[in-house]
C-alpha cells in the first residue's frame, strides 16, 4: 500500500515538496551551525568551568522538568553537570545532522527534513554559557536577553518541527514544506518575542526565568502527545508498521530532550542522552528503511 501510494505521485511521491538539492543545502547549513556552536562551547569551557563553584551559591531556584519532578531536586546540584549537558546537546546536534546528511543525501523523505531541523535546534543551547561568561567578562544584560530569546525560539522551533514530521507522516501534503517551515518560524517568533524574561535571575540549569511557564508546559505536553499519536496513525493509515517504531522513537526523544534541558545533576546527563539518542536512532533508522527503495 505504501509503495503504491508513493508511485501514484510520480515516482518520488512528493513532487510538490522541496527538491533534494534545496533540502541538502539546509542540511549543510545545519552542519555549519552545529560546528560553530560546538567550537563556541569548547572555547567557552576554558573560561566558564572555573567559575561554577561560586555561581552555585547564587542560584535563585532549581530548574523544572520531568526528571527534576521525579528525582532531580533530591540529587546534588552541579553546574559542571549542566555544562556537560549543554556540550552533549551540541555534540548530539552536530553528529545527528552529519549522519542524516550522509544517509539521506539521495533519499527523498519529507519527514527527515523536519527531524534534522529538530536536531539542529539544540546547537544554540551553547548560548546558555553566556551566563557564566558574564561572570568573567562584563557582558551587558541586553546580550543575555537576546541569547535567551534565541534559545527559546530554537527550542519551540525544534518541537514544532518534530510535530510537522509526524503530520507529514500521517498524510498531510496540502502545502509545500517551505510553507510549513515558514509557519513554524512565525509561530515560534511570536512565542520567543512575547514571553517576558527576567535577566536578573536564573535557575540551576543556566536558564533565565521566563513567564507563562505553566501554559508553555501544557503546549509542550500537548505537542508531544499529538506527535506520537500522529506517527501511530500513519502506521495504520499507510499500512506501514515502521511508523510505530518512529512514534516510539519520537516519544523517547521528547523525554530525553526534556531531561537534558532541565537536569542540573550528573544523573540526568546519561539518562537524557540515552533516551534522546535512542529515540533519534529509531526515527532515522526506520525512516531510512521506509524510503530506501526510492
Buried (B, 14 or more C-beta within 10 A) or exposed (E): EBEEBBEEEEEBBBEEBBEBEEBBEBBEEBBEBBBBBBEBBEEBBEBBBEBBEEBBEEBEEBBBBBBBEEBBBEBEBBBEBBBBBBBBBBBBBBBBBBBBBEBBEEBBBBBBBBBBBBBBBBBBBBBBBBBBBBBEEEBEEEBBBBBBBEBBBBBBBBBBBBBBBBBBBBEBBEEEBEEBBEEBEEEBBEBBEEBEBEBEEBBBBBBBBBEEEEEBEEBBEEBBEBBBBBBBBBBEBBEBEBBBBBBBBBBBBBBBBBBBBBBBBBBBBEBBBEBBBBBBBBBBBBBBEBBEEB
